[in-house]
Amino acid sequence: MALDEVLSVARKENRTVLTEVEAKNVVLEAGIPVVDTHQAVTKKEAVDIAEALGFPVVVKVASSDFLHKSDIGGVKVNLNSGSEVQTAWDEIMGAAKKANPKASIQGVSVQKMAPQGIEVIIGGTKDPQFGPVLMFGLGGVFVEVLKDVSFRVVPLTRRDARQMIEDIKGFPVLEGYRTQGPADLSALEDAILNTSRLMEQHPEIKELDLNPVFAYSKGILAVDARIILEDR
């Protein structure tokens, strides 16, 4: 789904937060690989999608009222059967209603469980002085606890993208360590540049967050995506 189409739907529904499926469609159109994700509005549909994708799968609450779904019990991972998906639906809906009884819930998103890679984060935000700014870092505790990230002002060149990657303290992790092979740095550069172009060409995007992105020896895959739009 094209960004203009996604924006039209969001504006009609008076939303500034895109659903995960909408955000992933936008990111995919920008040239960034994302895990195949579909939205289900009923429990049966969630099971049907999971069976079509193939197990194991991940199921998440679909609601713009929850930016951090895992914090409210809105994410279930490594589901291996239709019955597990049904149980996950019930538990997710119960947790969401408990967290916010007035939340608008559009069902769940169902995605294939992606192979584990090196977790990185790619983000974009608007700075009042500099305009769109990009962030890159390792995911997990590196970004949450150590704040090991680098920043650049949009637009970026390929040299800027490589410097962003090399600037973080955790760069040796991406070069390979112990039994972990090196990450595909060229694919990471491409993802950073495509995110830069997306932010530059669409000033209506206020915040963009790809976390985590799994970096492999060949290629990358964005597992989660969040986009917040500017108020009208």
WOBELGI-V526077 format. One record per residue. N is the residue number from 1. RES is the residue in one small letter. PSI is psi in radians with two decimals (* if undefined). Layout:
# WOBELGI-V526077
N,RES,PSI
N,RES,PSI
This chain:
# WOBELGI-V526077
1,m,2.22
2,a,2.67
3,l,-0.73
4,d,-0.68
5,e,-0.74
6,v,-0.76
7,l,-0.71
8,s,-0.77
9,v,-0.78
10,a,-0.73
11,r,-0.73
12,k,-0.59
13,e,0.14
14,n,0.74
15,r,2.53
16,t,-0.15
17,v,2.12
18,l,2.64
19,t,2.87
20,e,-0.73
21,v,-0.74
22,e,-0.82
23,a,-0.72
24,k,-0.61
25,n,-0.72
26,v,-0.81
27,v,-0.73
28,l,-0.73
29,e,-0.48
30,a,-0.06
31,g,0.25
32,i,2.11
33,p,2.35
34,v,2.71
35,v,2.44
36,d,2.09
37,t,2.39
38,h,2.62
39,q,2.39
40,a,2.34
41,v,-0.13
42,t,2.83
43,k,-0.74
44,k,-0.73
45,e,-0.66
46,a,-0.75
47,v,-0.77
48,d,-0.75
49,i,-0.77
50,a,-0.76
51,e,-0.60
52,a,-0.67
53,l,-0.63
54,g,2.38
55,f,2.71
56,p,2.77
57,v,2.94
58,v,2.38
59,v,2.30
60,k,2.62
61,v,2.42
62,a,1.75
63,s,2.31
64,s,-0.09
65,d,-0.12
66,f,1.78
67,l,-0.54
68,h,1.49
69,k,-0.66
70,s,-0.46
71,d,-0.45
72,i,0.23
73,g,0.47
74,g,0.24
75,v,2.28
76,k,2.22
77,v,2.85
78,n,0.80
79,l,2.31
80,n,0.15
81,s,2.87
82,g,-0.65
83,s,-0.61
84,e,-0.63
85,v,-0.71
86,q,-0.79
87,t,-0.72
88,a,-0.74
89,w,-0.89
90,d,-0.76
91,e,-0.70
92,i,-0.80
93,m,-0.70
94,g,-0.75
95,a,-0.70
96,a,-0.77
97,k,-0.59
98,k,-0.70
99,a,-0.66
100,n,1.64
101,p,-0.38
102,k,0.08
103,a,2.52
104,s,1.98
105,i,2.16
106,q,0.29
107,g,-2.41
108,v,2.81
109,s,2.49
110,v,2.24
111,q,2.70
112,k,2.44
113,m,2.01
114,a,2.56
115,p,2.48
116,q,2.37
117,g,-2.99
118,i,2.17
119,e,2.21
120,v,2.90
121,i,2.38
122,i,2.16
123,g,2.77
124,g,2.50
125,t,2.97
126,k,2.14
127,d,2.31
128,p,-0.52
129,q,-0.75
130,f,-0.23
131,g,-2.61
132,p,2.31
133,v,2.40
134,l,2.60
135,m,2.52
136,f,2.49
137,g,3.02
138,l,2.61
139,g,-2.95
140,g,-2.45
141,v,-0.41
142,f,-0.69
143,v,-0.61
144,e,-0.65
145,v,-0.85
146,l,-0.24
147,k,0.71
148,d,1.46
149,v,2.81
150,s,2.75
151,f,2.60
152,r,2.61
153,v,2.36
154,v,2.48
155,p,2.74
156,l,2.62
157,t,2.95
158,r,-0.61
159,r,-0.72
160,d,-0.77
161,a,-0.77
162,r,-0.70
163,q,-0.65
164,m,-0.74
165,i,-0.77
166,e,-0.32
167,d,-0.43
168,i,2.61
169,k,-0.49
170,g,0.21
171,f,-0.65
172,p,-0.48
173,v,-0.70
174,l,-0.40
175,e,-0.21
176,g,2.39
177,y,2.52
178,r,-2.10
179,t,-0.04
180,q,2.11
181,g,3.00
182,p,2.62
183,a,2.79
184,d,1.59
185,l,-0.60
186,s,-0.71
187,a,-0.62
188,l,-0.71
189,e,-0.80
190,d,-0.76
191,a,-0.72
192,i,-0.78
193,l,-0.69
194,n,-0.63
195,t,-0.70
196,s,-0.82
197,r,-0.67
198,l,-0.79
199,m,-0.66
200,e,-0.74
201,q,-0.26
202,h,1.42
203,p,-0.19
204,e,-0.21
205,i,2.08
206,k,-0.77
207,e,2.52
208,l,2.32
209,d,2.05
210,l,1.78
211,n,1.95
212,p,2.77
213,v,2.21
214,f,2.14
215,a,2.20
216,y,3.10
217,s,-0.47
218,k,1.92
219,g,3.08
220,i,2.96
221,l,2.10
222,a,2.13
223,v,-0.51
224,d,2.60
225,a,2.44
226,r,2.30
227,i,2.26
228,i,2.32
229,l,2.77
230,e,2.59
231,d,2.59
232,r,*
